[in-house]
């Protein structure tokens, strides 16, 4: 008698091949009560099966990372809009040649912020270099939101050192496939922000927040709240670019108004160089 596992594998493969054949041929996949449930997108995309989709978005990245030995990550957040310096320079040159005052102002701002790209890249190289000769269980891996800008820079730094690195992308109307430096086998795409945030924290041993916008703030304060309330273990929360963050966040006002405790400021560490960021992590864990 044929092995049951092999029969199951074959049935799964045939069901998936049927589904793919319809898509490849541009055929509309009509509802079909006889189709296997897991191969029926109309069924899986129903409101009532949302819980199943949650579970799948939890399991797929978790199992894949575990299989590749990714257990400890350093999460890097930051703006998707801060370009690499070489790209910023090209934009600036083009804006100057165009004579367009608005374009020039934008290009000058992007050039001003481009140094954060290089610093994110250098920070990731420090993490990857430390981990290169460590036992697999002790290695730290760079993990980002998988997008461009600061995230790309961190993935790029790790990639340049030959290190595996993780990208947790989100499906948005204007974004995004994972940037080209994310390790292909660790390039995950999410529909649900909540599950993506959970994965950021599941393996995080540190969070480094470079300057960014709403997305960066959302992710940063999600982590801060979890640590402040004791819902997750304490990890270093590093704010890279002290002038940026102190101009943006008046945390002293929250103390004055009694909204947070003075001790809550100890959750953050401000740094201005890749070495300071890495040293803060090493000091926290006494590496």
N, C-alpha and C positions, 0 to 999 in steps of 0.2 A: 504494500500500500504506500502511495506517495506521501512523503512527509507533509504534515498539516501546515507547518510554517511555510513550506514552499508553495503549497496550494494558496495560502492566504496572500503570499507575496505576488503570485501570478494574478490572482483576482484583483488585487489592488492595482497592479501594473496595467491590466486590461481596462479597468475602469478609468484610470488616468489617461491612457492612450486614447480612449473614446472621447473624453472631454477635450483633450488637446487637438484631436483631429477636427472637431467642430470649429474650434477657435482658429486653427491654422487655415482652414478653408473659408473663413469668413462667414460661417453659417450661424444663424441665430440658434441658440441653445434653448429650445422650448422646454417648458415644464414637463417633467416625466416622472410619474409616481413610481415607476419601476427602477429608475436609476438609483444606484447605491447612494445612501444619504451623504457620505463624505465627499462624493464626487458630483454633488448637485449644488451648484452655486446659488440657484434660486432659493433653495432651502437654507443654505448656510448664511445667506445675507438677509434672512427674515429678522424682524425685530425680536421674535421669540428666541432666536438662536444666538443672541448677542453674548450671552454667558459662555457659550462654546467658543466664540471668537476671542473673548478675553483669555480663556484658557490656552488657546493655541498661540496667542501672542506672548503669553507667559512662557510656555513650554519650548517653543522653537528656538529662541535665542539662548535660553538657559541650557538646554541639552547640547546645543552646538558649542557653546563656550566651555562647558564642562568637558566635552570630548576632546577639546584642544588644549586643555590645561589652563584655561583663563579663569583664575579664581580671585585674583587681586588686581584691582584697577586704580589708576589715577585719572579721575574724570576732569576733562578740560572743557569749560564753557566759554563762550565769547561770541562777539558779533560775526555774523556771516558777511557783513558789508565792509570789513577791513581787508584790503587786498594785499597781495605780496608786493614788496617795494618795487620790483622790476615792472610789474603791471601798473602800479600807481604812477611810476615815472613816465611810462608810455602814454597814459591818459593825460598827464600834466603837459607833456610835450604837444599832444594833439590839441588840447584846450588852448594852449598859448598860440599855436599856429592858427586856430580858428577865429580868434578875436572875440569869441563869445564870452562875455563877462560872467554869466551865470555858470556856464560849463567850467570856466577857470576857477571860480570859487569852490565848486564841488570837487574838482580835481585837486586843488590845494588842500582841502580838508582830508581827502582820501590819502594824499601823500603824507600829511601830518600824522595820520593814525596807522600808517603802514608798518611802522617800526614794531607795533604790537604783534604783527604776523611773524616777523623774524624772531621775536622773543618767545612766542609760543612754540615755534619750531625748535629753538635752542633748548627750551625747557624739556620738551619731549625727548630730545637727544640725551639729556642728562639722565632721565628716567630709564631710557632704553639701555644706555651704557652701563648703568648700575646693575640692571637685571641680566645682562648678557651672560655672565658667568655664575649666576646664582642657580641653585636647585630650582626646578620648575615650580615647586610649591611656594617658593619665596619670591618669585618674580613679580614685578609690577608691570602692568600693561596699560598703555594709553587708551583711553576710551573717550570718544567725543560724540556729538550729535550728528556726525557724518557729513555735515554740510561744508560750504566754502568758508573763506575768511579764516578766522582764528582756529576754527575746528580743522580745516584742511591743513593749516600750518602744523598743528600738533600731530595729526596723522602722518604728515610728511616727515617730520623729524624722526618719528619712530621708524617709519618705512626706510629712511635713509640709513638707519643703523641696522637694518635687517631684522627688525623686531615685528612680531605680530601686533596688530592694533585693531581696535574695535570701533565701528561706526554704527550708531543707533539713529537712523534717519526717520523722519516723519513724513507721511504723505500729505502734501499741501498743494494748493492750486498752482503756486508759483515756484515751488521747490518739490522735490529735489531727489536726485539719485545720489548715492554716496559718492564722496569725492574720490578721485582716482588713487589716493594713497591709502585708503582703508584696505586692510587685508580682505581679499574677495570672500574667503570663507567665514569672515566675521563682519560682513556688511549686511546689516539687518534693516528692514523697513517696517515701520509701525503705522497702524491706523489710529490707535488710541494713545493720546498723550499720557494718560494715567499709567498704562503698562510700560510705556517707554521710560517714564520717570522711575518706576519701580526698578527697572533694569539698571538705570544709572546707579541706584543705591545698593543693589543686591551684592555687588562685588567691590564697591568703592572703598578704598583705604584713604583717599584724600580727594578734595575738590579744589580745583584752581579756577577761579572765575576771572577771566580777562574782561576788559570793557565790552559792554554789549547793550542791547536794547531790551524790549519787553520779554523776549524769549529767555535771555540770560537771567533777567531779574526773576522771572517765574521759576526757573530751575533752581536758582540760588536760594530763594526764600522757601522753596519746598524743602530743601535739605536743611536749612537753618531751623525751620519749624520742627522737623523730625528730630533733630539733635536736641533742640531746646526743651522739647516735651518728653524726651527720653524714649521716643518711639523707635529710635535706632541708636546704634553705638556712636560715641563721639569720634569724629574724624577731623583732621585739619581742614579748615575752611579758609582758603587763601584768596584774598582780594588783590589781584595783580593790577598795579597802576594806582598808587595811593591817591594822587591828585584827582583822578577821575572819580573814584569811589567816594572820597570825602566830599567832593563837590556835589555828587549825586545824592548821597544818603546822609541826612542829618540825624544820625542815630542818637546824638546827645539830646535832641529834642524829645525823643521817645522816653529817655530816662527822666527828663525834667517833667514830663507829663505823667509819669508813672506807668507808662504802657509796657515798658520792659524793665528788668533789673539791671543795675550797673554791671553785674557779673556776666550778663548776656553779651557784653562787648568782647569778652574773652573768647567767644566762639570764633571770632575773626582774627586773621593775621594779615596785615598790609605789607606788600612787598613791591619792589620796583625792578628787580633783575631776576633772570632765570635761576641764578645761583641762590638768591635769597629764598625763592619759592621752594627749590629742592632742599635747601638746608632746613627749612621749616618742617618739611615732611620727615627728613632724617632725624631731626631733634625730637619730634613727637613720638616716633617709634624707636628712638635710640639705635638707629641703623649704623 
